[in-house]
Amino acid sequence: MNTELAEVVRSLRQFLGENDMMAYLVMMSNRLLEMHRVLKPNGSLYLHCDPTASHYLKVVLDGVFGHENFVNEIVWKRTSSKSDHTQGAKHRPRIHDTILHFAKDVHAATFHTAFLELDEEYVRKKFPHNEPDGRRYGLWDMSGPGGAAKGNPSYEVMGITRFWRYSKARMEQMILDGLVVQPSPGSVPREKRYLDDSEGVAVGDVWTDISPINSQAAERLGYPTQKPLSLLERIVAASSNEGDVVLDPFCGCGTAVHAAQKLNRRWVGIDITHLAISLIEKRLKDAFKGIEFEVHGTPKDFEGAKNLAERDKYQFQWWACSLVNAQPYGGKKKGADGGVDGIMFFQDDIRGSTPKKIIVSVKGGENVGVTMVKDLIATIIRQKAEIGLFVTLNPPTKPMIAEAAAAGFYNSPASGSFPKIQILEIEKLIEGHDEARYPHLDAGSLTFKKAAIEHGEDKQVDLFAVPVKASAKKKKN
């Protein structure tokens, strides 16, 4: 930790004491130092947070980047006003998040201004005139605000002497181009601006035009902290060029890497949970047909799976669920699961009947037996599911196989018969020698929602000179 940041953290600790907020700030400080280290001289960092921590994080970022490299504090209106007062709240509705923008070097940083369309009322007021050919224009003040104190030049234009916002040479060229108009003799000359030359309104530091992802949004994937794709597209487009590298070290469901791929950037996404990585893999493959990328940190063989099971049974369960395209039961929560580790839905009736359920039970221990299969049978009855998948790290016993076979079949009205209890070995799933069997009319489409297909050319480029992976790193075709 550098000296400046160490002093910042020490001061915050003295002020805040030992608590969850301080632990979070220490965790973020170390990671922000690493992000600053790998950032290119023309790079930027955007940190998305809520108002409970944004003021502390800004001080930490000042210690990492230097206060002189602060660019903007962006306020994103993430939701509409909530009626918290009806539940006794003693505060105004909390409807915004904060995005802190720092540059490695504010003078060298890549930045592209984004523009919004002009609204009709603004156009009516500011561009009220029309040329004979119908081209719309307005007349604008050219006075230099602040006069001499702001360095504005003073000279005569069409008989009027004052401080102007443009140099004399530029003013003379504008007059030659017909862009300076004196509305009446003796009046102050004004600049003629055409509506079709306007880029729009530059996006400021308060963003109210990007809506949050509601429960009915087409891009909603079911991940609790998912951000709108348009939010990340604006950020990526503003501070990078095609071919640049975008890093999201807390990538969740992959919105930032999706935006980077869509905008022809190279990317690296990192997350600590196998749930997130599995969802990102599916999202990218659904959205970008034919995309190739590699993943580090997930088991690639039986030994890797065994190692993960020994280190963290919950991460193992979440990863194993991804092998059969199931969603971990209860999201990212740990605890009692009632015999359900994962869940899937399918719809095999073209008349649009209620989605049907598949229960997934994952076992990573060495001792598996027939009692576990019986438990799964009881669970699918209790949960009113149609099929149960018993996903096991170790081979099943003969009594287990017999018990599963005795459970019979689920008879689909559209796709035939499927074993009601299926025992799937993780090693065979990894090697592609086995798979879950269930009706494939919209099969799995209700488990994790599909990302919309992105159209246009899918430009694949190497991340570095030699293609490499990340917890989702883009790879050349």
Secondary structure, 3 states (H helix, E strand, C coil): CCHHHHHHHHHHHHHHCCCHHHHHHHHHHHHHHHHHHHCCCCCEEEEEECCCCHHHHHHHHHHHHCHHHEEEEEEEECCCCCCHHHHCCCCCCCCEEEEEEEECCCCCCCCCCCEECCCHHHHHHHCCEECCCCCEEEEECCECCCHHHHCCCEEEECCEEEEECCCHHHHHHHHHCCCEECCCCCCCCEEEEEHHHCCCEECCCEECCCCCCCCCCCCCCCCCCCCCHHHHHHHHHHHCCCCCEEEECCCCCCHHHHHHHHCCCEEEECCCCHHHHHHHHHHHHHHCCCCCEEECCCCCCHHHHHHHHHHCHHHHHHHHHHHCCCEECCCCCCCCCCCCCEEEEECCCCCCCCCEEEEEEEECCCCCCHHHHHHHHHHHHHCCCCEEEEEECCCCCHHHHHHHHHCCEEEECCCEEEECEEEEEHHHHHHCCCCCCCCCCCCCCCCCCCCCCCCCCCCCCCCCCCCCCEEEEECCC
